[in-house]
Amino acid sequence: MEKEIDKNAVVLKDEENVGVVQIADDVVAMIASLAATEVEGVSAMAGNITNELMSKVGVKKLTKGVKVDILESNVTVDLALTMEYGYNIPATCQQVQAKVKNAIENMTGLTCTDVNIRIAGVKVNK
């Protein structure tokens, strides 16, 4: 009997007696997006809405501004962020990289090798 494996997913475990565990690429991207926007100074993902709005309106596509590449068990994440004005960009980006790396590794068991960040804009509060 052939097992159908989604091409946009990574297989964590493939044991004959137990079954297959797959994590879709979009799930890894969502983890990265949510972790990044939890860092103080990050306004939102580029082209995305903030966490507060996401929880209120129930938006399903939370992965704008995130690109995930998974090769074997190694994950590379590219993030496009909108920063809030007045925050130190290098320091904030280091926090984002650490938070995203930890979230992906703790939740999926995959190894996050790179978290690349592009600052797409700065939000000025009025």
C-alpha positions, 0 to 999 in steps of 0.5 A, spaced: 500 500 500 502 506 497 502 512 502 501 519 499 505 524 502 504 531 500 509 535 496 509 541 501 510 538 507 516 535 511 515 528 514 517 527 521 516 520 522 515 514 518 514 508 522 510 502 519 506 500 525 505 507 527 504 512 521 506 518 518 507 525 521 507 531 516 508 538 517 506 543 512 510 548 510 505 553 511 505 551 518 512 552 519 511 559 516 505 561 520 510 559 526 515 563 524 510 569 523 507 569 529 514 568 533 516 574 529 510 579 531 511 577 538 517 581 538 517 588 541 518 593 535 516 589 530 509 592 527 507 586 522 509 582 517 510 585 510 503 585 507 500 582 513 496 584 519 497 584 526 496 579 531 491 583 535 487 583 528 488 576 526 485 573 532 479 578 532 477 576 524 480 569 524 484 570 518 487 563 515 492 566 511 497 568 516 504 567 512 504 573 507 512 576 508 514 569 510 518 564 505 520 557 508 525 552 505 525 545 508 531 541 505 531 534 509 530 536 516 533 543 515 529 550 515 531 556 512 526 562 513 526 569 509 522 574 513 519 581 511 518 585 517 515 592 518 518 595 524 515 600 529 519 607 529 524 608 534 526 601 535 534 599 534 533 595 528 539 590 529 537 589 536 530 587 534 532 583 528 537 579 533 531 578 537 526 576 532 532 571 529 532 567 536 525 567 537 523 564 530 529 559 531 527 557 538 519 557 536 520 552 529 525 548 533 521 547 539 514 546 536 517 541 530 523 538 532 526 541 525 533 544 525 532 552 523 539 553 520 537 560 517 533 566 519 534 572 514 530 578 515 528 584 510 526 590 513 520 592 508 518 598 512 517 603 518 510 604 521 510 611 524 505 612 530 501 618 530 
